[in-house]
Amino acid sequence: MYLLCYGRSDKSLKLGKYLMECLDGRWIESAEFFTSRTPLAASEKNACIVMILPLEACCGILSDNYSPVIASLPVICVSPDGKFAAVLRRAGVTSLVDTDAVYKAISGLLGKDCFTSFGDNSDFAPDLTRTAHAYNMTPNDPELLLMVNSYIKSGGRVSVYTDLPVSFAEPVLDSLIFDINRYGSHTRESFVQAYISEKKTDSDQPAVFVTCTHFPDVEGDGRPLVLTPRRISIGLEIKDKIDPEYAVKYVRSALINHMIEPGAVATIAVTQAAHSSQIVRAIADDLGTSVTAYSAKRLSEAVVPLQMTFAPEKMHDICTAAACLASSDGNVLIRRCGGNSGLVFSAALQKGNIMMTE
Protein backbone atom coordinates (compact mmCIF):
# COMPACT_ATOMS: atom_id res chain seq x y z
CA MET A 1 0.00 0.00 0.00
CA TYR A 2 1.26 3.47 -0.87
CA LEU A 3 -0.40 6.60 0.52
CA LEU A 4 -0.30 10.17 -0.73
CA CYS A 5 -1.20 12.13 2.41
CA TYR A 6 -2.27 15.78 2.59
CA GLY A 7 -3.26 18.08 5.44
CA ARG A 8 -2.79 21.61 6.77
CA SER A 9 -2.26 21.37 10.52
CA ASP A 10 0.48 20.00 12.76
CA LYS A 11 -2.03 17.42 13.96
CA SER A 12 -2.63 16.32 10.34
CA LEU A 13 1.09 16.04 9.68
CA LYS A 14 1.62 13.95 12.79
CA LEU A 15 -1.20 11.58 11.87
CA GLY A 16 0.00 11.40 8.25
CA LYS A 17 3.53 10.46 9.33
CA TYR A 18 2.11 7.68 11.49
CA LEU A 19 0.06 6.26 8.60
CA MET A 20 3.00 6.49 6.19
CA GLU A 21 5.35 4.79 8.64
CA CYS A 22 2.93 1.88 8.93
CA LEU A 23 1.75 1.62 5.31
CA ASP A 24 4.38 3.53 3.26
CA GLY A 25 3.85 6.69 1.22
CA ARG A 26 4.78 10.37 1.02
CA TRP A 27 3.43 13.73 2.09
CA ILE A 28 1.80 16.06 -0.47
CA GLU A 29 3.52 19.39 0.08
CA SER A 30 1.02 21.68 -1.65
CA ALA A 31 -2.66 21.76 -2.66
CA GLU A 32 -1.47 22.44 -6.21
CA PHE A 33 -1.00 18.67 -6.45
CA PHE A 34 -4.77 18.30 -6.87
CA THR A 35 -4.98 20.63 -9.88
CA SER A 36 -1.63 19.96 -11.54
CA ARG A 37 -1.46 18.11 -14.88
CA THR A 38 2.04 16.83 -14.13
CA PRO A 39 2.19 13.04 -14.64
CA LEU A 40 2.56 10.87 -11.57
CA ALA A 41 5.70 8.88 -10.91
CA ALA A 42 5.42 5.23 -11.89
CA SER A 43 5.45 4.19 -8.21
CA GLU A 44 2.46 6.46 -7.46
CA LYS A 45 0.06 5.46 -10.24
CA ASN A 46 -1.52 2.88 -7.93
CA ALA A 47 -1.39 4.95 -4.75
CA CYS A 48 -4.26 6.02 -2.51
CA ILE A 49 -4.84 9.70 -1.65
CA VAL A 50 -5.51 10.32 2.04
CA MET A 51 -6.88 13.78 2.85
CA ILE A 52 -6.42 14.48 6.55
CA LEU A 53 -8.93 17.30 6.65
CA PRO A 54 -12.53 17.96 7.71
CA LEU A 55 -15.00 16.17 5.45
CA GLU A 56 -16.36 19.42 3.98
CA ALA A 57 -12.86 20.52 2.94
CA CYS A 58 -12.15 17.16 1.27
CA CYS A 59 -15.35 17.36 -0.75
CA GLY A 60 -14.47 20.91 -1.80
CA ILE A 61 -11.07 19.83 -3.13
CA LEU A 62 -12.62 16.95 -5.07
CA SER A 63 -15.18 19.22 -6.75
CA ASP A 64 -12.87 22.15 -7.59
CA ASN A 65 -10.80 21.82 -10.80
CA TYR A 66 -9.58 18.36 -9.82
CA SER A 67 -6.78 17.08 -12.10
CA PRO A 68 -7.63 14.21 -14.49
CA VAL A 69 -4.10 12.89 -13.91
CA ILE A 70 -5.13 11.64 -10.46
CA ALA A 71 -8.80 11.01 -11.26
CA SER A 72 -8.43 7.23 -11.06
CA LEU A 73 -6.79 7.23 -7.61
CA PRO A 74 -9.06 6.38 -4.67
CA VAL A 75 -9.56 9.08 -2.04
CA ILE A 76 -10.01 8.49 1.71
CA CYS A 77 -10.90 11.25 4.14
CA VAL A 78 -9.49 11.09 7.68
CA SER A 79 -10.21 13.71 10.33
CA PRO A 80 -7.04 15.29 11.81
CA ASP A 81 -7.88 13.85 15.22
CA GLY A 82 -8.20 10.34 13.78
CA LYS A 83 -11.78 9.97 14.99
CA PHE A 84 -13.38 9.68 11.55
CA ALA A 85 -12.53 7.90 8.28
CA ALA A 86 -14.53 7.49 5.07
CA VAL A 87 -14.00 6.49 1.43
CA LEU A 88 -14.83 9.51 -0.73
CA ARG A 89 -14.00 7.92 -4.05
CA ARG A 90 -13.05 4.41 -5.07
CA ALA A 91 -10.29 3.41 -7.45
CA GLY A 92 -10.95 4.00 -11.15
CA VAL A 93 -10.77 1.41 -13.93
CA THR A 94 -7.06 2.06 -14.58
CA SER A 95 -6.05 1.69 -10.92
CA LEU A 96 -5.06 -1.59 -9.30
CA VAL A 97 -5.73 -0.38 -5.78
CA ASP A 98 -8.08 -2.39 -3.56
CA THR A 99 -9.83 0.59 -1.96
CA ASP A 100 -11.56 -1.48 0.70
CA ALA A 101 -8.27 -3.09 1.76
CA VAL A 102 -6.56 0.31 2.13
CA TYR A 103 -9.53 1.71 4.02
CA LYS A 104 -9.60 -1.28 6.35
CA ALA A 105 -5.87 -0.91 7.04
CA ILE A 106 -6.18 2.84 7.79
CA SER A 107 -9.24 2.49 10.01
CA GLY A 108 -7.51 -0.38 11.81
CA LEU A 109 -4.53 1.86 12.61
CA LEU A 110 -6.86 4.61 13.84
CA GLY A 111 -8.35 2.26 16.43
CA LYS A 112 -11.74 1.00 17.51
CA ASP A 113 -12.99 4.47 18.49
CA CYS A 114 -12.73 5.73 14.90
CA PHE A 115 -16.16 6.46 13.41
CA THR A 116 -16.31 4.70 10.05
CA SER A 117 -19.93 4.19 9.05
CA PHE A 118 -23.27 5.97 8.67
CA GLY A 119 -25.09 2.73 7.90
CA ASP A 120 -24.96 0.44 4.89
CA ASN A 121 -25.92 0.60 1.23
CA SER A 122 -28.98 -1.57 1.72
CA ASP A 123 -30.98 1.55 2.65
CA PHE A 124 -30.88 2.80 -0.95
CA ALA A 125 -29.89 -0.30 -2.94
CA PRO A 126 -31.80 -0.72 -6.23
CA ASP A 127 -33.82 -3.76 -7.22
CA LEU A 128 -31.86 -5.24 -10.12
CA THR A 129 -34.62 -7.73 -10.94
CA ARG A 130 -36.99 -4.81 -11.52
CA THR A 131 -34.51 -3.21 -13.91
CA ALA A 132 -34.13 -6.48 -15.79
CA HIS A 133 -37.91 -6.75 -16.14
CA ALA A 134 -38.35 -3.11 -17.22
CA TYR A 135 -35.88 -3.48 -20.09
CA ASN A 136 -36.82 -7.04 -21.02
CA MET A 137 -33.35 -8.29 -20.10
CA THR A 138 -32.58 -11.98 -20.38
CA PRO A 139 -30.15 -13.21 -17.70
CA ASN A 140 -27.69 -15.93 -18.60
CA ASP A 141 -28.55 -17.48 -15.23
CA PRO A 142 -31.89 -16.52 -13.58
CA GLU A 143 -30.80 -17.90 -10.20
CA LEU A 144 -27.60 -15.88 -10.36
CA LEU A 145 -29.64 -12.71 -10.98
CA LEU A 146 -31.55 -13.34 -7.74
CA MET A 147 -28.29 -14.00 -5.88
CA VAL A 148 -26.67 -10.79 -7.15
CA ASN A 149 -29.79 -8.81 -6.28
CA SER A 150 -29.74 -10.20 -2.74
CA TYR A 151 -26.05 -9.34 -2.50
CA ILE A 152 -26.80 -5.73 -3.46
CA LYS A 153 -29.68 -5.56 -0.99
CA SER A 154 -27.36 -6.73 1.78
CA GLY A 155 -25.04 -3.78 1.11
CA GLY A 156 -22.53 -5.38 -1.26
CA ARG A 157 -20.74 -3.70 -4.16
CA VAL A 158 -21.00 -4.93 -7.73
CA SER A 159 -18.80 -4.37 -10.78
CA VAL A 160 -20.85 -3.43 -13.84
CA TYR A 161 -19.39 -3.75 -17.34
CA THR A 162 -21.32 -2.37 -20.31
CA ASP A 163 -20.94 -1.27 -23.92
CA LEU A 164 -24.46 0.20 -24.01
CA PRO A 165 -25.70 3.68 -23.02
CA VAL A 166 -26.41 2.95 -19.36
CA SER A 167 -27.41 5.67 -16.89
CA PHE A 168 -27.89 5.92 -13.14
CA ALA A 169 -30.49 8.08 -11.44
CA GLU A 170 -28.23 9.24 -8.60
CA PRO A 171 -24.57 8.88 -9.66
CA VAL A 172 -23.20 9.80 -6.23
CA LEU A 173 -25.30 7.23 -4.37
CA ASP A 174 -25.09 4.60 -7.10
CA SER A 175 -21.29 4.85 -7.16
CA LEU A 176 -21.39 3.47 -3.62
CA ILE A 177 -23.01 0.31 -4.97
CA PHE A 178 -21.65 -0.09 -8.50
CA ASP A 179 -18.15 0.06 -9.94
CA ILE A 180 -18.93 1.20 -13.48
CA ASN A 181 -16.75 0.07 -16.39
CA ARG A 182 -17.82 1.57 -19.74
CA TYR A 183 -16.69 0.45 -23.18
CA GLY A 184 -17.26 1.89 -26.65
CA SER A 185 -17.43 0.24 -30.06
CA HIS A 186 -13.69 0.85 -30.51
CA THR A 187 -12.87 -1.04 -27.30
CA ARG A 188 -14.97 -4.16 -27.96
CA GLU A 189 -11.91 -6.41 -27.73
CA SER A 190 -11.17 -5.08 -24.24
CA PHE A 191 -14.82 -5.56 -23.29
CA VAL A 192 -14.78 -9.20 -24.33
CA GLN A 193 -11.46 -9.69 -22.54
CA ALA A 194 -13.00 -8.28 -19.35
CA TYR A 195 -15.71 -10.96 -19.59
CA ILE A 196 -13.12 -13.68 -20.17
CA SER A 197 -11.15 -12.47 -17.13
CA GLU A 198 -14.25 -12.53 -14.92
CA LYS A 199 -15.14 -15.98 -16.23
CA LYS A 200 -11.70 -17.33 -15.37
CA THR A 201 -11.54 -15.62 -11.97
CA ASP A 202 -13.78 -16.78 -9.15
CA SER A 203 -14.19 -13.47 -7.31
CA ASP A 204 -16.21 -12.72 -4.18
CA GLN A 205 -17.44 -9.49 -5.79
CA PRO A 206 -20.15 -10.15 -8.40
CA ALA A 207 -19.65 -8.90 -11.96
CA VAL A 208 -22.62 -7.88 -14.10
CA PHE A 209 -22.40 -7.40 -17.87
CA VAL A 210 -25.18 -5.36 -19.48
CA THR A 211 -24.78 -5.89 -23.20
CA CYS A 212 -26.12 -7.09 -26.54
CA THR A 213 -22.71 -8.57 -27.36
CA HIS A 214 -22.33 -12.30 -27.93
CA PHE A 215 -19.54 -13.64 -25.72
CA PRO A 216 -17.40 -16.67 -26.59
CA ASP A 217 -17.66 -19.92 -24.64
CA VAL A 218 -15.00 -19.81 -21.93
CA GLU A 219 -14.11 -22.40 -19.32
CA GLY A 220 -13.68 -21.07 -15.81
CA ASP A 221 -14.94 -21.01 -12.24
CA GLY A 222 -16.21 -17.43 -12.40
CA ARG A 223 -19.93 -16.72 -12.71
CA PRO A 224 -20.41 -13.29 -14.28
CA LEU A 225 -24.06 -12.32 -14.67
CA VAL A 226 -24.89 -11.31 -18.23
CA LEU A 227 -28.06 -9.26 -18.75
CA THR A 228 -29.08 -9.03 -22.41
CA PRO A 229 -31.70 -6.36 -23.15
CA ARG A 230 -33.70 -6.62 -26.36
CA ARG A 231 -32.35 -3.50 -28.10
CA ILE A 232 -31.59 -4.76 -31.61
CA SER A 233 -33.93 -4.26 -34.57
CA ILE A 234 -33.47 -6.36 -37.70
CA GLY A 235 -34.63 -5.14 -41.11
CA LEU A 236 -35.19 -8.07 -43.47
CA GLU A 237 -35.55 -8.44 -47.24
CA ILE A 238 -36.42 -11.77 -48.84
CA LYS A 239 -34.67 -11.99 -52.22
CA ASP A 240 -35.42 -15.58 -53.27
CA LYS A 241 -37.56 -18.47 -52.13
CA ILE A 242 -35.53 -20.35 -49.53
CA ASP A 243 -36.11 -22.96 -46.87
CA PRO A 244 -37.31 -21.34 -43.60
CA GLU A 245 -35.07 -23.62 -41.53
CA TYR A 246 -32.06 -22.53 -43.55
CA ALA A 247 -33.05 -18.86 -43.09
CA VAL A 248 -33.28 -19.33 -39.33
CA LYS A 249 -29.83 -20.88 -39.11
CA TYR A 250 -28.33 -18.25 -41.39
CA VAL A 251 -29.66 -15.23 -39.46
CA ARG A 252 -28.65 -16.69 -36.08
CA SER A 253 -25.12 -17.57 -37.23
CA ALA A 254 -24.69 -14.20 -38.98
CA LEU A 255 -25.63 -12.33 -35.80
CA ILE A 256 -23.14 -14.36 -33.76
CA ASN A 257 -20.43 -13.81 -36.39
CA HIS A 258 -21.00 -10.07 -35.94
CA MET A 259 -20.75 -10.58 -32.14
CA ILE A 260 -24.43 -9.80 -31.59
CA GLU A 261 -26.33 -11.98 -29.13
CA PRO A 262 -29.43 -13.37 -30.93
CA GLY A 263 -31.44 -12.92 -27.73
CA ALA A 264 -30.91 -9.15 -28.02
CA VAL A 265 -33.23 -8.86 -31.04
CA ALA A 266 -36.37 -6.91 -30.15
CA THR A 267 -38.19 -6.99 -33.49
CA ILE A 268 -37.91 -7.99 -37.13
CA ALA A 269 -38.97 -5.17 -39.45
CA VAL A 270 -40.23 -5.97 -42.96
CA THR A 271 -42.50 -4.66 -45.69
CA GLN A 272 -46.23 -5.24 -45.32
CA ALA A 273 -46.05 -7.70 -48.19
CA ALA A 274 -43.52 -9.87 -46.32
CA HIS A 275 -45.33 -9.76 -42.97
CA SER A 276 -47.08 -13.11 -43.43
CA SER A 277 -44.06 -14.88 -44.93
CA GLN A 278 -43.21 -18.29 -43.46
CA ILE A 279 -39.55 -17.31 -43.55
CA VAL A 280 -40.14 -14.17 -41.49
CA ARG A 281 -42.33 -16.04 -39.02
CA ALA A 282 -39.77 -18.84 -38.61
CA ILE A 283 -36.98 -16.35 -37.86
CA ALA A 284 -39.17 -14.42 -35.40
CA ASP A 285 -40.20 -17.62 -33.60
CA ASP A 286 -36.57 -18.76 -33.33
CA LEU A 287 -35.45 -15.43 -31.85
CA GLY A 288 -38.55 -15.13 -29.67
CA THR A 289 -39.37 -11.70 -31.02
CA SER A 290 -42.13 -9.74 -32.75
CA VAL A 291 -42.58 -8.69 -36.38
CA THR A 292 -43.10 -5.05 -37.37
CA ALA A 293 -44.36 -4.18 -40.85
CA TYR A 294 -44.00 -0.86 -42.71
CA SER A 295 -45.60 0.35 -45.90
CA ALA A 296 -43.46 0.70 -49.01
CA LYS A 297 -44.07 4.46 -48.93
CA ARG A 298 -42.84 4.78 -45.34
CA LEU A 299 -39.71 2.77 -46.11
CA SER A 300 -38.92 4.78 -49.24
CA GLU A 301 -39.17 8.02 -47.28
CA ALA A 302 -36.94 6.84 -44.44
CA VAL A 303 -33.60 8.63 -44.12
CA VAL A 304 -30.90 5.97 -43.99
CA PRO A 305 -27.48 6.93 -42.55
CA LEU A 306 -24.24 5.97 -44.25
CA GLN A 307 -24.20 6.02 -48.03
CA MET A 308 -23.43 2.61 -49.50
CA THR A 309 -20.09 2.45 -51.26
CA PHE A 310 -20.27 -1.22 -52.20
CA ALA A 311 -23.56 -0.92 -54.17
CA PRO A 312 -24.07 2.76 -55.08
CA GLU A 313 -26.44 1.86 -57.91
CA LYS A 314 -29.02 0.56 -55.39
CA MET A 315 -31.12 3.57 -54.45
CA HIS A 316 -33.57 1.95 -52.01
CA ASP A 317 -32.05 0.02 -49.11
CA ILE A 318 -35.25 -1.50 -47.76
CA CYS A 319 -33.79 -3.64 -44.98
CA THR A 320 -31.64 -0.84 -43.54
CA ALA A 321 -34.55 1.59 -43.75
CA ALA A 322 -36.73 -0.91 -41.87
CA ALA A 323 -34.07 -1.47 -39.20
CA CYS A 324 -33.62 2.30 -38.72
CA LEU A 325 -37.38 2.91 -38.40
CA ALA A 326 -37.80 0.09 -35.88
CA SER A 327 -34.85 1.34 -33.82
CA SER A 328 -35.97 5.00 -33.82
CA ASP A 329 -33.02 5.92 -36.03
CA GLY A 330 -30.55 4.00 -33.87
CA ASN A 331 -26.98 3.05 -34.71
CA VAL A 332 -26.59 0.73 -37.69
CA LEU A 333 -24.55 -2.31 -36.63
CA ILE A 334 -24.92 -4.50 -39.73
CA ARG A 335 -25.72 -3.27 -43.23
CA ARG A 336 -27.08 -5.59 -45.88
CA CYS A 337 -25.67 -8.86 -44.67
CA GLY A 338 -26.63 -11.86 -46.79
CA GLY A 339 -25.14 -11.74 -50.23
CA ASN A 340 -26.18 -14.91 -52.06
CA SER A 341 -28.12 -16.45 -49.17
CA GLY A 342 -31.55 -15.58 -50.56
CA LEU A 343 -32.24 -12.99 -47.90
CA VAL A 344 -30.57 -9.76 -46.81
CA PHE A 345 -30.78 -8.12 -43.40
CA SER A 346 -29.52 -5.08 -41.53
CA ALA A 347 -29.37 -4.59 -37.77
CA ALA A 348 -29.58 -1.41 -35.69
CA LEU A 349 -29.24 -0.67 -31.98
CA GLN A 350 -32.23 1.17 -30.55
CA LYS A 351 -31.75 4.70 -29.29
CA GLY A 352 -32.15 5.62 -25.65
CA ASN A 353 -30.44 5.00 -22.32
CA ILE A 354 -30.99 2.08 -19.99
CA MET A 355 -31.71 3.40 -16.50
CA MET A 356 -30.17 0.93 -14.08
CA THR A 357 -31.59 2.71 -11.04
CA GLU A 358 -34.72 4.74 -10.40
Secondary structure, DSSP 4 states (H G I P E B T S, - for coil): --EEEEESSHHHHHHHHHHHHHH-EEE---GGGGT--PPPPGGGTT-EEEEES-HHHHHHHHHSS--GGGTTS-EEEE-TTSSBEEEEE---TT----HHHHHHHHHHHH-TTSB--S--GGGT---HHHHHHHTTEEES-HHHHHHHHHHHHTT--EEEEESS-EE-S-HHHHTTTEEEEE--GGGHHHHHHHHHHHHH---SS-EEEE-SBPPPP---S---EEEEE--EEEEEEE-S---HHHHHHHHHHHHHHTTB-GGGEEEEEEEGGGTT-HHHHHHHHHHT-EEEEE-HHHHHH---SS--SS-TT----HHHHHHHHHTTS-EEEEEEE-TTSSEEEEEEEPPS-EES--
